[in-house]
Amino acid sequence: MSRQKEDKQRLTRPVAFRLTEADHAAYLEKVEASGMKPSEFFRECVLTNRTQVVARQKSSADKQRLIYLFNKTSNNVNQLAHRANLDYNAGTISEATYSNILDQLELMTRYMKAVINDVD
């Protein structure tokens, strides 16, 4: 499954620029206040010709913790899927078992994505 949303194009072209220490500190302060990642902030400012970016609402401590746990869990889900694929290709598990494992992992992933929006 792609990390990008299906309706968005992949971000493949890097853009870099240099700043003085003072300008960099001011840039980071604005990025922090916006609640965005630095690359998101830069794209928002440049591509929309806006000099004022509205800050996103900060996530609650509960949501931040849940995101942290889901990131850890996602890593484990990927490891399990990889292992199931290796075992299936080696012939050590049946196609039915393999399909059941992948279905359960997909179900867990969908549930995690659905529940994260209901935290705050």
Stockholm file with secondary structure:
# STOCKHOLM 1.0

chainA/1-120         MSRQKEDKQRLTRPVAFRLTEADHAAYLEKVEASGMKPSEFFRECVLTNRTQVVARQKSSADKQRLIYLFNKTSNNVNQLAHRANLDYNAGTISEATYSNILDQLELMTRYMKAVINDVD
#=GR chainA/1-120 SS CCSSCTTSCCCCCCCCCCCCHHHHHHHHHHHHHHTSCHHHHHHHHHHTTCSCCCCCCCCCHHHHHHHHHHHHHHHHHHHHHHHHHHHHHHTSSCHHHHHHHHHHHHHHHHHHHHHHTTCC
#=GC SS_cons         CCSSCTTSCCCCCCCCCCCCHHHHHHHHHHHHHHTSCHHHHHHHHHHTTCSCCCCCCCCCHHHHHHHHHHHHHHHHHHHHHHHHHHHHHHTSSCHHHHHHHHHHHHHHHHHHHHHHTTCC
//
